[in-house]
Amino acid sequence: ELLKCVLPHECLTMRGNSKKQRGLNSMNISSTVDKTIEQFNAVVNRVMATILTEPNELTRVRLIEKWI
C-alpha cells in the first residue's frame, strides 16, 4: 500500500540524497519515499535475522522459500 502512495516526482528528487543532505530532521514529516525505504529496510532486517540465526543450511533454505 505504501508504494502506491509514492509520486513520480518524489523519486526524482530522491536520487542520491539522504535525509541529512535534504535538510530533514526528526521534527519534519518524512516523505512517502522515506517511509517506503524505512519499511523495506525493516523487512530486510527481519529476513536476515531470521535466516542468519539458523545454523542448519536446509532450514535456512526453507526459511528463504517461506519469506519469498
Contact map, one row per residue, 1 for C-alpha under 8 A:
11111000000000000000000000000000000000000000000000000000000000000000
11111100000000000000000000000001001100000000000000000000000000000000
11111100000000000000000000000000000100000000000000000000000000000000
11111100000000000000000000000000000000000000000000000000000000000000
11111110000000000000000000000001000000000000000000000000000000000000
01111111011000000000000000000001100000000000000000000000000000000000
00001111111000000000000000000000000000000000000000000000000000000000
00000111111100000000000000000000000000000000000000000000000000000000
00000011111110000000000000000000000000000000000000000000000000000000
00000111111111000000000000000000100000000000000000000000000000000000
00000111111111100000000000000000100000000000000000000000000000000000
00000001111111100000000000000000000000000000000000000000000000000000
00000000111111101000000000000000000000000000000000000000000000000000
00000000011111111100000000000000100000000000000000000000000000000000
00000000001111111000000000000000000000000000000000000000000000000000
00000000000001111100000000000000000000000000000000000000000000000000
00000000000011111111110000000000000000000000000000000000000000000000
00000000000001011111110000000000000000000000000000000000000000000000
00000000000000001111111110000000000000000000000000000000000000000000
00000000000000001111111110000000000000000000000000000000000000000000
00000000000000001111111100000000000000000000000000000000000000000000
00000000000000001111111100000000000000000000000000000000000000000000
00000000000000000011111110000000000000000000000000000000000000000000
00000000000000000011111111110100000000000000000000000000000000000000
00000000000000000011001111110000000000000000000000000000000000000000
00000000000000000000000111111000000000000000000000000000000000000000
00000000000000000000000111111000000000000000000000000000000000000000
00000000000000000000000111111100000000000000000000000000000000000000
00000000000000000000000001111110000000000000000000000000000000000000
00000000000000000000000100011111111000000000000000000000000000000000
00000000000000000000000000001111111000000000000000000000000000000000
01001100000000000000000000000111111100000000000000000000000000000000
00000100011001000000000000000111111110000000000000000000000000000000
00000000000000000000000000000111111111000000000000000000000000000000
01000000000000000000000000000111111111100000000000000000000000000000
01100000000000000000000000000001111111110000000000000000000000000000
00000000000000000000000000000000111111111000000000000000000000000000
00000000000000000000000000000000011111111100000000000000000000000000
00000000000000000000000000000000001111111110000000000000000000000000
00000000000000000000000000000000000111111111000000000000000000000000
00000000000000000000000000000000000011111111100000000000000000000000
00000000000000000000000000000000000001111111110000000000000000000000
00000000000000000000000000000000000000111111111000000000000000000000
00000000000000000000000000000000000000011111111100000000000000000000
00000000000000000000000000000000000000001111111110000000000000000000
00000000000000000000000000000000000000000111111111000000000000000000
00000000000000000000000000000000000000000011111111100000000000000010
00000000000000000000000000000000000000000001111111110000000000000000
00000000000000000000000000000000000000000000111111111000000000000000
00000000000000000000000000000000000000000000011111111100000000100000
00000000000000000000000000000000000000000000001111111100000100110000
00000000000000000000000000000000000000000000000111111110000100000000
00000000000000000000000000000000000000000000000011111110000000000000
00000000000000000000000000000000000000000000000001111111101100000000
00000000000000000000000000000000000000000000000000011111101100000000
00000000000000000000000000000000000000000000000000000111111100000000
00000000000000000000000000000000000000000000000000000111111110000000
00000000000000000000000000000000000000000000000000000001111111000000
00000000000000000000000000000000000000000000000000000111111111100000
00000000000000000000000000000000000000000000000000110111111111110000
00000000000000000000000000000000000000000000000000000000111111111000
00000000000000000000000000000000000000000000000000000000011111111100
00000000000000000000000000000000000000000000000001100000001111111110
00000000000000000000000000000000000000000000000000100000000111111111
00000000000000000000000000000000000000000000000000000000000011111111
00000000000000000000000000000000000000000000000000000000000001111111
00000000000000000000000000000000000000000000001000000000000000111111
00000000000000000000000000000000000000000000000000000000000000011111
